Amino acid sequence: MPPSAGHAEIRIVAATPEAARAVAQVIRRSFAGAEQRSYPVPEGGTRLHLTVDTASAAEPALSWLATSRPPSRTGAHVDEV
């Protein structure tokens, strides 16, 4: 199920929980609201899911969102669950 309008889901896969949290912290500086869920990766490591509010983006994220183009491919990556 896709996130509600104005929100985006972000998945971070890292070798350690600390690395995933460091990346999530940077994302939280640019976007408001962050529902966070963490899962172990079967092959080792951590997968962190964040839901962010793109309508409350800070600069420079807001500028990037306004000028970005839709991806040429849509759908899940082959390795996503």
Secondary structure, DSSP 4 states (H G I P E B T S, - for coil): -PPPTTEEEEEEEESSHHHHHHHHHHHHHHSEEEEEEEEE-TTSSEEEEEEEEGGGPPTTHHHHHHH----SS-S--TT--
